[in-house]
Amino acid sequence: MIFDSEVYPQDFLIDLYKKLLKPRLVEEKMLILLRQGKVSKWFSGIGQEAIAIGVTSILNEDEYILPMHRNLGVFTSRNIPLHRLFSQWQGKLKGFTKGRDRSFHFGTQEYKIIGMISHLGPQLGVANGIALAHKLQHEKKLTAVFTGEGGTSEGDFHEALNIASVWDLPVLFCIENNGYGLSTPTSEQYRCEHLADRAKGYGMEAHIVDGNNILEIHTKLSKIASDIRENPRPVLIEFKTFRMRGHEEASGTAYVPDQDLAHWRERDPIVRYEKHLLDLGVLNWDWAEHIKWEIKQEIEEHLSISSEDHLPDFSESIELNDIFKNTENQYYKISEEKKEIRFIDAISDALRLSMQKHLNLILMGQDIAEYGGVFKITKGFIEEFGKDRVRNTPICESGIIEVAAGLSIKGMKAVVEMQFADFVSSGFNPIVNYLAKSYYRWGQNADVVIRMPCGAGVGAGPFHSQSNEAWFTKVPGLKIVYPSNAQDAKGLLIAAINDPNPVLYFEHKALYRTQRQEVPLSYYETEIGKANLLRNGEKLSLISYGAALQEALKIIDEEHIDNIDVIDLRTLQPLDTQTIFASAKKTGKVIILTEDSLIGSIASEISAQISEYCFEFLDAPVLRVGSLETPIPFASILEKNYLPYQRFRQKLIELIEY
């Protein structure tokens, strides 16, 4: 143990002792409640308390910390009232998630704690986003984030370290190496001697710390934290420790050799520290017992408070209304002055105007800075807005989406460009499990737009041509927009950036330089969630979106088909069923065209809803037309016949004649 009376006054040492004891005693009580069936699951951090307490103790109260499920000490050290934690663990209303999530799967802006999700890796990238916001706002602050040794095998870990290193982000990456990933020992998880050695590959500073020695943790990390605040950079800390109980209580510890348990039992961080204080004369047994009694009394008092709390009542309207943060469409005066521009120019104009309006808006993507992006949409932006706001990224889609989430937590906005929509598969997890669920789970919105250059017809083959909107339309918490023309491309992107919720903005590459339109020069929004009735008629209803809508218009003009409703969906989620149903009831015949293949497509969903809610008004089966159920081929003759347009022409005529 390290002790210096000038560095560690007695009051500080006793306070540290109390902070170490509190999570241990809370856990012991929780284990009793678990056996009584009052808590459904518990992930024990017994034996690892010194790490959570030590790291939290070196942070300022306004610095964010992102813990894992064994870091109860983070929550108790930030002085969250215990009754709120007890309510959280029992799924009650006064917890942090209104019963919608369990254990430490929550965050709280009040206490600057951002909790984990079960997919362990994303929080590492989120910490990068928070740290980037600190750096851009010229705040001398750091962010601390936890992971276990098992989590270091995930790609998110490596992406996060790489991004943090390249951007010199003030992040303290904390690895709790407790020997096992559930039951898998470290010998089966990695081959390097120490996980801290991995930092070398990223040009990062790293340290190995005894995770069961509270004073060593505080001494070393205090100096490191102070230096990071003055000289922003990431630092990797590997804490050598052990968990004395199972991964979760149902797992047990039968896979751990008895001698290992005995070894680490002797190194219990609380027993060691208590003995140190007793040897120094700073503490005596009576005082120690009194401190424990006080904490136990606090626990019982707060359990009594939480017992008065209620389980949530189910309300369908409340559940649905809590998916998105409320937003009102902004209605700006649209200038009468217009200019004919291309679809691609409309997107660029929307980004430029939004960057001018929102000084907290950050653009991120591969090659978007000096190069201007592969489609040159952000060409010239770096000269106007600078490299801090127009940021080239490494090739790590997952890590950058997580950075965007972190920026939002810190009150900033982010637009992330997928170089091609196909590449979003590498960032799928943080979109559907982090961005989409955060507001519903604990009220934290994700002010993030992901631009998705998509679509076939340009000879780009299977990996640069997909219409993959259906991957996301079924995920609650995401908004999906898909414009078909330049005017909507501009208005919808501005609306998406103004929207405080996560929006996936699909932009069809085949429209970039082929679709031109008179577009207002001013800053304006196109309402998200509202379809556009382009043509009005009674013969049938044609429903489509994106490039497919433009192809459909060509075909109906070539076939001289008039007196039909043509609906441009514009937004796929939320879906404007009111406009769709009104048209279907009026015409009695519906054909839906999508460039996507049909199985699981938005066209299939719309067809099902029309059949369910408009059946008695229909005069013919609802027809769906989509691309072939194959990957997208490269050769032009194959791609032309893969796409649905000749089949659509035939089906359209069949429906008219039905």
C-alpha positions as CSV (number, residue, x, y, z in Angstrom):
1,M,0.0,0.0,0.0
2,I,1.1,3.6,-0.7
3,F,0.5,6.2,2.0
4,D,1.6,9.7,2.5
5,S,-0.2,11.8,5.1
6,E,0.2,14.9,3.1
7,V,-1.1,13.3,-0.1
8,Y,-3.8,11.4,1.6
9,P,-5.3,13.2,4.6
10,Q,-7.2,10.9,7.1
11,D,-10.6,12.3,6.1
12,F,-9.9,11.3,2.5
13,L,-8.8,7.8,3.5
14,I,-11.9,7.2,5.5
15,D,-14.1,8.6,2.8
16,L,-12.4,6.2,0.4
17,Y,-13.1,3.3,2.8
18,K,-16.8,4.3,3.0
19,K,-17.0,4.4,-0.8
20,L,-15.5,1.0,-1.1
21,L,-17.8,-0.5,1.4
22,K,-21.0,0.8,0.1
23,P,-21.3,-1.1,-3.2
24,R,-20.1,-4.3,-1.4
25,L,-22.9,-4.0,1.2
26,V,-25.5,-3.1,-1.4
27,E,-24.5,-6.1,-3.4
28,E,-24.8,-8.4,-0.4
29,K,-28.3,-7.1,0.1
30,M,-29.1,-7.6,-3.6
31,L,-28.0,-11.2,-3.5
32,I,-30.5,-11.7,-0.7
33,L,-33.2,-10.0,-2.8
34,L,-32.3,-12.1,-5.8
35,R,-32.8,-15.3,-3.8
36,Q,-36.2,-13.9,-2.7
37,G,-37.2,-13.3,-6.3
38,K,-37.4,-9.5,-5.8
39,V,-34.6,-8.9,-8.3
40,S,-34.5,-10.9,-11.6
41,K,-30.8,-10.9,-12.3
42,W,-27.5,-9.7,-10.8
43,F,-24.0,-9.2,-12.2
44,S,-21.7,-9.2,-9.2
45,G,-18.7,-6.9,-9.0
46,I,-17.5,-8.3,-5.6
47,G,-13.7,-8.2,-5.7
48,Q,-13.5,-5.4,-8.3
49,E,-14.8,-2.4,-6.3
50,A,-11.5,-0.6,-6.1
51,I,-11.5,0.0,-9.9
52,A,-14.9,1.6,-10.1
53,I,-14.3,3.7,-6.9
54,G,-10.7,4.6,-7.9
55,V,-11.6,5.7,-11.4
56,T,-14.6,7.7,-10.3
57,S,-12.6,9.4,-7.6
58,I,-10.1,10.9,-10.0
59,L,-12.8,12.4,-12.3
60,N,-14.5,15.7,-11.8
61,E,-18.3,15.6,-11.2
62,D,-18.9,17.1,-14.7
63,E,-16.8,14.6,-16.5
64,Y,-18.6,11.6,-18.1
65,I,-18.0,8.1,-17.1
66,L,-19.3,5.0,-19.0
67,P,-19.4,2.0,-16.7
68,M,-20.2,-1.7,-17.2
69,H,-22.5,-4.0,-15.2
70,R,-19.9,-4.7,-12.5
71,N,-19.3,-1.0,-11.7
72,L,-21.9,-0.3,-9.0
73,G,-19.2,1.8,-7.3
74,V,-19.5,4.3,-10.1
75,F,-23.2,4.9,-9.4
76,T,-22.8,5.0,-5.6
77,S,-19.7,7.3,-5.8
78,R,-21.7,9.8,-7.9
79,N,-24.2,9.8,-5.0
80,I,-27.2,8.5,-6.9
81,P,-29.9,7.9,-4.3
82,L,-30.0,4.2,-3.5
83,H,-33.8,4.1,-3.7
84,R,-33.6,5.1,-7.4
85,L,-31.1,2.3,-8.1
86,F,-33.3,-0.2,-6.2
87,S,-36.3,0.9,-8.3
88,Q,-34.3,0.5,-11.5
89,W,-33.2,-3.0,-10.6
90,Q,-36.8,-4.0,-9.8
91,G,-38.3,-2.4,-13.0
92,K,-40.2,0.2,-11.1
93,L,-41.3,3.7,-12.2
94,K,-38.8,5.8,-10.3
95,G,-35.9,3.9,-11.8
96,F,-34.1,5.4,-14.7
97,T,-35.8,3.5,-17.5
98,K,-39.5,3.3,-16.3
99,G,-39.2,-0.5,-16.2
100,R,-38.0,-0.7,-19.9
101,D,-34.5,-2.0,-19.1
102,R,-32.7,-3.6,-16.3
103,S,-29.5,-3.5,-14.2
104,F,-27.1,-0.8,-15.4
105,H,-28.5,-0.5,-18.9
106,F,-29.3,3.2,-18.5
107,G,-27.7,6.6,-18.4
108,T,-28.3,9.8,-16.5
109,Q,-27.3,13.2,-17.6
110,E,-27.8,14.5,-14.1
111,Y,-24.9,12.4,-12.8
112,K,-22.9,12.3,-16.1
113,I,-23.1,8.5,-16.3
114,I,-23.8,6.7,-19.6
115,G,-24.6,3.1,-19.0
116,M,-23.9,0.1,-21.2
117,I,-25.9,-2.0,-23.6
118,S,-25.5,-5.8,-23.7
119,H,-23.5,-5.4,-26.9
120,L,-20.4,-4.4,-25.0
121,G,-18.3,-2.6,-27.6
122,P,-20.4,0.5,-28.6
123,Q,-19.9,2.4,-25.4
124,L,-16.2,2.7,-26.2
125,G,-16.9,4.7,-29.4
126,V,-19.6,6.7,-27.6
127,A,-16.9,7.8,-25.1
128,N,-14.9,9.0,-28.1
129,G,-17.8,11.2,-29.2
130,I,-18.2,12.8,-25.8
131,A,-14.4,13.4,-25.7
132,L,-14.5,14.9,-29.2
133,A,-17.2,17.3,-28.0
134,H,-15.0,18.3,-25.1
135,K,-12.1,18.9,-27.4
136,L,-14.1,20.9,-30.0
137,Q,-15.6,23.0,-27.2
138,H,-12.2,23.7,-25.7
139,E,-13.0,22.1,-22.4
140,K,-10.2,20.6,-20.4
141,K,-12.1,17.5,-19.5
142,L,-11.6,13.7,-20.0
143,T,-14.0,10.8,-20.4
144,A,-13.6,7.4,-18.8
145,V,-15.0,4.3,-20.3
146,F,-14.9,0.7,-19.0
147,T,-14.8,-2.7,-20.8
148,G,-13.8,-6.2,-19.7
149,E,-11.0,-8.3,-21.2
150,G,-13.7,-10.2,-23.2
151,G,-14.9,-7.0,-24.8
152,T,-11.4,-6.2,-26.1
153,S,-11.9,-9.0,-28.7
154,E,-14.8,-7.0,-30.3
155,G,-14.1,-4.9,-33.4
156,D,-15.6,-1.9,-31.6
157,F,-12.7,-1.9,-29.2
158,H,-10.1,-1.7,-31.9
159,E,-12.1,0.9,-33.9
160,A,-12.5,3.0,-30.8
161,L,-8.8,2.9,-29.9
162,N,-7.8,3.7,-33.4
163,I,-10.1,6.7,-33.7
164,A,-9.2,8.1,-30.3
165,S,-5.5,7.8,-31.2
166,V,-5.8,9.4,-34.6
167,W,-7.9,12.3,-33.2
168,D,-6.0,12.7,-29.9
169,L,-9.2,12.3,-27.9
170,P,-9.0,12.7,-24.1
171,V,-10.3,9.2,-23.2
172,L,-9.3,7.0,-20.4
173,F,-9.9,3.4,-21.7
174,C,-10.3,1.1,-18.6
175,I,-10.0,-2.6,-19.1
176,E,-11.1,-4.7,-16.1
177,N,-9.1,-7.9,-16.7
178,N,-10.8,-10.3,-14.3
179,G,-9.6,-13.5,-15.9
180,Y,-12.8,-14.8,-17.5
181,G,-15.3,-13.9,-20.2
182,L,-18.2,-15.6,-18.6
183,S,-16.4,-19.0,-18.3
184,T,-13.8,-18.6,-21.0
185,P,-10.3,-18.0,-19.5
186,T,-8.0,-15.3,-20.9
187,S,-5.8,-18.1,-22.4
188,E,-8.5,-18.7,-24.9
189,Q,-9.3,-15.1,-25.5
190,Y,-6.0,-13.5,-26.6
191,R,-2.3,-14.3,-27.1
192,C,-0.5,-11.2,-26.0
193,E,0.9,-11.2,-22.5
194,H,-0.9,-8.1,-21.4
195,L,-3.9,-6.4,-23.0
196,A,-2.1,-3.1,-22.3
197,D,0.4,-4.2,-25.0
198,R,-2.2,-3.7,-27.6
199,A,-1.9,0.1,-27.2
200,K,1.4,0.1,-28.9
201,G,-0.3,-0.8,-32.2
202,Y,-2.3,2.4,-32.0
203,G,0.5,4.6,-30.8
204,M,-1.2,4.9,-27.4
205,E,0.2,5.3,-23.9
206,A,-0.7,2.3,-21.6
207,H,-0.3,1.3,-18.0
208,I,-0.9,-1.8,-16.0
209,V,-2.4,-1.2,-12.5
210,D,-3.2,-3.5,-9.6
211,G,-7.0,-3.4,-9.8
212,N,-7.4,-4.5,-6.2
213,N,-5.3,-1.7,-4.7
214,I,-7.4,1.4,-4.3
215,L,-4.5,3.7,-3.4
216,E,-2.3,2.6,-6.3
217,I,-5.3,3.2,-8.6
218,H,-5.9,6.7,-7.2
219,T,-2.2,7.7,-7.2
220,K,-1.4,6.6,-10.8
221,L,-4.7,7.7,-12.4
222,S,-4.8,11.1,-10.7
223,K,-1.5,12.1,-12.4
224,I,-2.6,10.6,-15.7
225,A,-6.0,12.3,-15.6
226,S,-4.4,15.7,-14.8
227,D,-2.0,15.3,-17.7
228,I,-4.8,14.3,-20.2
229,R,-6.8,17.4,-19.4
230,E,-3.8,19.6,-20.3
231,N,-2.5,17.4,-23.1
232,P,-5.5,15.7,-24.7
233,R,-4.8,12.1,-25.8
234,P,-6.2,8.6,-25.1
235,V,-4.6,6.4,-22.5
236,L,-5.2,2.7,-22.0
237,I,-5.3,1.2,-18.5
238,E,-5.3,-2.5,-17.8
239,F,-6.5,-3.3,-14.3
240,K,-5.5,-6.8,-13.1
241,T,-8.3,-8.0,-11.0
242,F,-10.8,-10.9,-10.4
243,R,-14.5,-11.4,-9.9
244,M,-15.3,-13.7,-7.0
245,R,-18.7,-14.7,-8.2
246,G,-20.1,-15.9,-11.5
247,H,-20.6,-13.9,-14.7
248,E,-24.1,-13.5,-13.3
249,E,-25.4,-15.4,-10.3
250,A,-26.9,-18.3,-12.3
251,S,-23.5,-19.1,-13.8
252,G,-21.7,-19.9,-10.6
253,T,-17.9,-20.3,-10.4
254,A,-17.4,-24.1,-10.9
255,Y,-15.1,-23.4,-13.8
256,V,-12.6,-21.5,-11.6
257,P,-9.8,-23.6,-9.9
258,D,-10.1,-23.5,-6.1
259,Q,-6.5,-22.2,-5.8
260,D,-7.4,-19.2,-7.9
261,L,-10.3,-18.3,-5.8
262,A,-8.2,-18.6,-2.7
263,H,-5.4,-16.5,-4.1
264,W,-7.8,-13.7,-5.0
265,R,-9.8,-13.9,-1.8
266,E,-6.6,-12.9,0.0
267,R,-6.3,-9.9,-2.3
268,D,-9.8,-8.7,-1.7
269,P,-9.6,-4.9,-2.2
270,I,-11.7,-4.0,0.9
271,V,-10.0,-6.4,3.2
272,R,-6.6,-5.2,2.1
273,Y,-7.5,-1.5,2.5
274,E,-9.2,-2.0,5.8
275,K,-6.1,-3.8,7.2
276,H,-4.0,-1.0,5.9
277,L,-6.0,1.7,7.7
278,L,-6.1,-0.4,10.9
279,D,-2.3,-0.8,10.7
280,L,-1.9,2.9,10.3
281,G,-4.2,3.7,13.2
282,V,-6.4,5.7,10.9
283,L,-9.2,3.3,11.6
284,N,-10.2,1.0,14.5
285,W,-12.6,-2.0,14.6
286,D,-15.3,-0.2,16.5
287,W,-15.3,2.7,14.0
288,A,-15.2,0.2,11.1
289,E,-18.2,-1.6,12.4
290,H,-20.1,1.7,13.0
291,I,-19.4,2.7,9.4
292,K,-20.8,-0.6,8.1
293,W,-23.8,-0.2,10.4
294,E,-24.5,3.3,9.0
295,I,-24.4,2.1,5.4
296,K,-26.6,-0.9,6.1
297,Q,-29.1,1.5,7.7
298,E,-29.0,3.7,4.6
299,I,-29.7,0.6,2.5
300,E,-32.7,-0.5,4.5
301,E,-34.1,3.1,4.5
302,H,-33.8,3.3,0.7
303,L,-35.2,-0.1,0.2
304,S,-38.2,1.0,2.2
305,I,-38.6,4.0,0.0
306,S,-38.4,1.9,-3.2
307,S,-40.9,-0.5,-1.8
308,E,-43.5,2.3,-2.0
309,D,-42.6,2.7,-5.7
310,H,-44.9,1.1,-8.3
311,L,-44.4,-1.1,-11.3
312,P,-45.3,0.7,-14.5
313,D,-48.9,0.4,-15.8
314,F,-49.0,-0.4,-19.5
315,S,-50.3,2.4,-21.7
316,E,-50.0,1.8,-25.5
317,S,-50.0,5.5,-26.2
318,I,-47.3,6.3,-23.7
319,E,-45.1,3.5,-25.0
320,L,-45.5,4.6,-28.6
321,N,-45.0,8.3,-27.8
322,D,-41.7,7.5,-26.0
323,I,-40.0,6.1,-29.1
324,F,-39.0,9.5,-30.4
325,K,-38.2,12.8,-28.8
326,N,-41.0,15.2,-29.6
327,T,-40.2,17.6,-32.4
328,E,-42.2,20.1,-34.4
329,N,-41.5,20.7,-38.0
330,Q,-40.1,24.1,-38.6
331,Y,-41.9,26.1,-41.2
332,Y,-39.5,28.5,-42.9
333,K,-40.6,31.0,-45.5
334,I,-39.6,29.5,-48.8
335,S,-38.2,32.0,-51.1
336,E,-39.8,32.5,-54.4
337,E,-36.4,32.6,-56.0
338,K,-35.6,29.2,-57.4
339,K,-32.8,27.7,-59.4
340,E,-32.7,24.5,-61.5
341,I,-30.1,22.3,-59.8
342,R,-29.3,18.6,-59.8
343,F,-30.3,16.2,-57.1
344,I,-26.7,16.0,-55.8
345,D,-26.4,19.8,-55.6
346,A,-29.6,20.0,-53.5
347,I,-28.0,17.6,-51.0
348,S,-24.8,19.7,-50.9
349,D,-26.9,22.9,-50.5
350,A,-28.8,21.4,-47.6
351,L,-25.6,20.4,-45.8
352,R,-24.0,23.8,-46.4
353,L,-27.0,25.8,-45.1
354,S,-27.3,23.4,-42.1
355,M,-23.7,23.9,-41.3
356,Q,-24.2,27.6,-41.4
357,K,-27.3,27.4,-39.2
358,H,-26.1,24.9,-36.6
359,L,-22.6,25.8,-35.4
360,N,-22.6,22.5,-33.3
361,L,-23.1,20.3,-36.4
362,I,-20.2,18.0,-37.3
363,L,-19.8,16.1,-40.6
364,M,-18.0,12.8,-40.6
365,G,-17.1,10.3,-43.3
366,Q,-14.5,8.7,-45.4
367,D,-12.7,11.2,-47.7
368,I,-15.2,14.0,-47.1
369,A,-12.7,16.7,-46.2
370,E,-10.1,17.8,-48.8
371,Y,-11.3,15.3,-51.3
372,G,-15.0,16.3,-50.9
373,G,-16.3,12.7,-50.7
374,V,-16.4,10.2,-53.5
375,F,-19.4,12.0,-55.0
376,K,-17.9,15.5,-54.3
377,I,-21.0,16.5,-52.2
378,T,-18.8,18.2,-49.6
379,K,-16.3,19.7,-52.0
380,G,-15.2,23.1,-50.7
381,F,-16.7,22.5,-47.2
382,I,-13.3,22.3,-45.5
383,E,-12.4,25.8,-46.7
384,E,-15.6,27.2,-45.3
385,F,-16.1,25.2,-42.1
386,G,-12.6,23.8,-41.2
387,K,-11.3,20.3,-40.4
388,D,-12.8,20.3,-36.9
389,R,-16.3,20.2,-38.4
390,V,-15.7,18.4,-41.7
391,R,-13.8,15.3,-40.5
392,N,-12.2,12.5,-42.5
393,T,-12.6,9.2,-40.7
394,P,-10.8,6.0,-40.7
395,I,-12.6,3.1,-42.3
396,C,-14.6,2.1,-39.3
397,E,-18.3,2.6,-39.8
398,S,-19.3,1.2,-36.4
399,G,-16.9,3.4,-34.4
400,I,-17.9,6.6,-36.2
401,I,-21.6,6.1,-35.7
402,E,-20.8,5.6,-32.0
403,V,-18.8,8.9,-32.0
404,A,-21.9,10.5,-33.5
405,A,-24.0,9.1,-30.5
406,G,-21.4,10.5,-28.1
407,L,-21.6,14.0,-29.7
408,S,-25.3,14.0,-29.3
409,I,-25.0,13.1,-25.6
410,K,-22.9,16.2,-25.3
411,G,-25.5,18.3,-27.1
412,M,-24.1,18.4,-30.6
413,K,-25.4,17.3,-33.9
414,A,-23.7,14.9,-36.4
415,V,-24.2,13.8,-40.0
416,V,-22.3,10.6,-40.9
417,E,-21.8,9.7,-44.5
418,M,-21.7,6.1,-45.4
419,Q,-19.5,6.1,-48.5
420,F,-22.0,3.6,-49.9
421,A,-25.2,2.5,-48.1
422,D,-24.0,-1.1,-48.5
423,F,-21.2,-0.4,-46.0
424,V,-23.7,0.4,-43.2
425,S,-23.7,-3.4,-42.5
426,S,-20.4,-2.8,-40.7
427,G,-22.2,-0.2,-38.5
428,F,-25.5,-2.1,-38.0
429,N,-25.2,-2.7,-34.3
430,P,-24.8,0.8,-33.0
431,I,-27.7,2.0,-35.3
432,V,-30.3,-0.6,-34.3
433,N,-29.2,-1.2,-30.7
434,Y,-27.8,2.1,-29.6
435,L,-29.2,5.0,-31.6
436,A,-32.7,3.5,-32.1
437,K,-33.3,2.5,-28.5
438,S,-31.6,5.2,-26.3
439,Y,-34.6,7.6,-26.1
440,Y,-37.1,4.9,-25.3
441,R,-34.8,3.3,-22.8
442,W,-33.7,6.3,-20.8
443,G,-34.7,9.5,-22.5
444,Q,-31.5,10.3,-24.3
445,N,-32.1,11.3,-27.9
446,A,-29.6,10.6,-30.6
447,D,-29.3,13.7,-32.8
448,V,-27.7,11.9,-35.7
449,V,-28.3,11.7,-39.4
450,I,-26.7,8.9,-41.5
451,R,-26.5,9.6,-45.2
452,M,-26.9,6.5,-47.3
453,P,-25.9,6.7,-51.0
454,C,-27.8,3.7,-52.3
455,G,-29.3,2.0,-55.3
456,A,-28.6,0.2,-58.6
457,G,-28.7,1.2,-62.2
458,V,-25.1,2.6,-62.2
459,G,-23.2,-0.6,-62.9
460,A,-21.7,-0.8,-59.5
461,G,-22.3,-4.5,-58.7
462,P,-23.3,-6.4,-55.5
463,F,-21.5,-4.3,-52.9
464,H,-22.2,-0.7,-54.0
465,S,-25.8,-0.9,-55.3
466,Q,-28.2,-2.2,-52.6
467,S,-31.5,-0.6,-51.7
468,N,-31.2,-1.7,-48.1
469,E,-33.8,0.5,-46.5
470,A,-35.9,-2.5,-45.3
471,W,-33.1,-3.5,-43.0
472,F,-34.1,-0.5,-40.9
473,T,-37.8,0.3,-41.5
474,K,-38.8,-2.3,-38.9
475,V,-36.6,-1.0,-36.2
476,P,-38.6,1.2,-33.8
477,G,-36.7,4.5,-33.0
478,L,-35.4,5.2,-36.4
479,K,-36.8,7.6,-39.0
480,I,-36.2,6.7,-42.6
481,V,-36.4,9.2,-45.5
482,Y,-35.9,8.5,-49.2
483,P,-36.4,11.5,-51.6
484,S,-37.1,11.1,-55.3
485,N,-36.4,14.7,-56.5
486,A,-34.1,17.6,-55.8
487,Q,-36.6,19.8,-54.0
488,D,-37.4,17.1,-51.5
489,A,-33.8,16.0,-51.3
490,K,-32.9,19.5,-49.9
491,G,-36.0,19.9,-47.7
492,L,-35.9,16.4,-46.2
493,L,-32.2,16.6,-45.4
494,I,-32.6,19.9,-43.6
495,A,-35.6,18.5,-41.7
496,A,-33.5,15.4,-40.8
497,I,-30.7,17.5,-39.4
498,N,-33.2,19.6,-37.4
499,D,-34.9,16.5,-36.1
500,P,-33.4,15.5,-32.7
501,N,-33.9,11.8,-33.4
502,P,-31.8,9.3,-35.5
503,V,-32.6,9.6,-39.2
504,L,-31.3,7.4,-42.1
505,Y,-31.3,9.5,-45.2
506,F,-31.3,7.4,-48.4
507,E,-30.1,9.2,-51.5
508,H,-30.2,7.2,-54.8
509,K,-26.9,7.5,-56.7
510,A,-28.7,7.2,-60.1
511,L,-30.5,10.4,-59.3
512,Y,-27.4,12.5,-58.4
513,R,-26.7,13.9,-61.8
514,T,-29.8,12.9,-63.8
515,Q,-32.7,14.4,-61.8
516,R,-32.9,18.2,-62.1
517,Q,-35.6,20.5,-60.7
518,E,-36.4,24.1,-59.8
519,V,-35.4,24.3,-56.1
520,P,-35.9,27.2,-53.7
521,L,-32.7,28.9,-52.8
522,S,-33.8,29.5,-49.2
523,Y,-33.5,27.3,-46.1
524,Y,-36.7,25.2,-45.8
525,E,-38.0,21.8,-44.5
526,T,-40.0,19.1,-46.2
527,E,-42.1,17.5,-43.5
528,I,-40.9,14.1,-42.4
529,G,-43.7,11.5,-42.3
530,K,-45.8,13.2,-45.0
531,A,-46.2,11.6,-48.4
532,N,-46.7,13.7,-51.5
533,L,-49.7,13.1,-53.9
534,L,-48.0,14.0,-57.2
535,R,-50.9,13.2,-59.5
536,N,-54.5,12.9,-58.8
537,G,-56.9,10.4,-60.4
538,E,-59.4,7.6,-59.8
539,K,-58.2,4.8,-62.0
540,L,-55.7,3.3,-59.7
541,S,-53.1,4.2,-57.0
542,L,-49.4,4.0,-57.8
543,I,-47.1,4.1,-54.7
544,S,-43.4,4.4,-54.9
545,Y,-40.3,6.4,-53.7
546,G,-36.8,7.3,-54.7
547,A,-35.4,6.5,-58.1
548,A,-38.2,3.9,-58.7
549,L,-40.7,6.7,-58.5
550,Q,-39.0,8.6,-61.3
551,E,-38.9,5.4,-63.4
552,A,-42.6,4.9,-62.8
553,L,-43.4,8.4,-64.0
554,K,-41.5,7.8,-67.2
555,I,-43.4,4.6,-67.8
556,I,-46.9,6.0,-67.2
557,D,-46.0,8.9,-69.5
558,E,-44.7,6.6,-72.2
559,E,-47.9,4.4,-71.9
560,H,-50.1,7.6,-71.9
561,I,-51.7,6.5,-68.6
562,D,-53.6,9.3,-66.9
563,N,-56.3,9.7,-64.2
564,I,-54.3,7.9,-61.6
565,D,-53.1,8.7,-58.1
566,V,-49.3,8.8,-57.9
567,I,-48.0,8.9,-54.3
568,D,-44.3,9.6,-53.5
569,L,-43.8,8.2,-50.1
570,R,-40.7,10.4,-49.3
571,T,-40.7,9.0,-45.8
572,L,-40.7,5.2,-45.1
573,Q,-40.7,5.5,-41.3
574,P,-42.9,7.0,-40.0
575,L,-45.2,5.9,-42.8
576,D,-48.0,8.2,-44.0
577,T,-50.7,5.6,-43.9
578,Q,-53.4,8.2,-44.0
579,T,-52.5,9.3,-47.5
580,I,-52.0,5.7,-48.6
581,F,-55.3,4.5,-47.3
582,A,-57.3,7.4,-48.6
583,S,-56.0,6.8,-52.1
584,A,-56.6,3.0,-51.9
585,K,-60.2,3.6,-50.8
586,K,-60.7,6.1,-53.6
587,T,-59.3,4.1,-56.5
588,G,-59.8,0.5,-55.4
589,K,-56.7,-0.6,-57.2
590,V,-53.1,-0.3,-55.9
591,I,-49.7,-1.1,-57.4
592,I,-46.5,-0.6,-55.3
593,L,-43.1,-0.2,-56.9
594,T,-39.8,-0.6,-55.1
595,E,-36.3,-1.1,-56.3
596,D,-35.8,-3.4,-53.3
597,S,-36.5,-7.1,-53.6
598,L,-40.0,-7.9,-52.3
599,I,-39.5,-10.4,-49.4
600,G,-39.5,-8.3,-46.3
601,S,-39.7,-5.0,-48.2
602,I,-41.6,-1.8,-47.4
603,A,-43.7,-2.6,-50.4
604,S,-44.8,-5.9,-48.7
605,E,-45.6,-4.0,-45.5
606,I,-47.7,-1.4,-47.3
607,S,-49.5,-4.1,-49.3
608,A,-50.4,-6.0,-46.1
609,Q,-51.7,-2.8,-44.4
610,I,-53.9,-1.9,-47.4
611,S,-55.2,-5.4,-47.5
612,E,-56.0,-5.3,-43.7
613,Y,-57.5,-1.8,-43.5
614,C,-58.9,-1.2,-46.9
615,F,-60.1,-4.6,-48.0
616,E,-63.7,-3.8,-48.6
617,F,-62.8,-0.9,-50.9
618,L,-60.5,-3.0,-53.2
619,D,-61.5,-4.0,-56.7
620,A,-58.3,-6.0,-57.4
621,P,-55.5,-7.6,-55.5
622,V,-52.8,-5.2,-54.3
623,L,-49.8,-5.7,-56.7
624,R,-46.2,-5.4,-55.6
625,V,-43.3,-5.1,-58.0
626,G,-39.7,-5.3,-57.0
627,S,-36.3,-6.4,-58.1
628,L,-35.3,-10.0,-58.5
629,E,-34.5,-12.0,-55.3
630,T,-30.8,-12.1,-56.2
631,P,-27.7,-10.0,-55.3
632,I,-27.4,-7.1,-57.7
633,P,-25.4,-8.1,-60.8
634,F,-22.7,-6.0,-62.4
635,A,-23.1,-6.5,-66.2
636,S,-25.6,-4.0,-67.7
637,I,-27.8,-6.6,-69.4
638,L,-28.0,-8.5,-66.1
639,E,-28.6,-5.4,-64.0
640,K,-31.3,-4.1,-66.4
641,N,-33.3,-7.3,-66.0
642,Y,-32.6,-7.5,-62.3
643,L,-34.4,-4.1,-61.8
644,P,-38.2,-4.2,-61.8
645,Y,-39.2,-1.7,-64.4
646,Q,-40.1,-3.8,-67.4
647,R,-42.1,-6.1,-65.0
648,F,-43.7,-3.0,-63.6
649,R,-44.8,-1.8,-67.0
650,Q,-46.5,-5.1,-67.6
651,K,-48.1,-5.3,-64.2
652,L,-49.4,-1.8,-64.4
653,I,-51.3,-2.5,-67.7
654,E,-52.6,-5.7,-66.2
655,L,-54.0,-3.9,-63.2
656,I,-55.7,-1.2,-65.3
657,E,-57.4,-3.9,-67.4
658,Y,-58.3,-6.1,-64.3
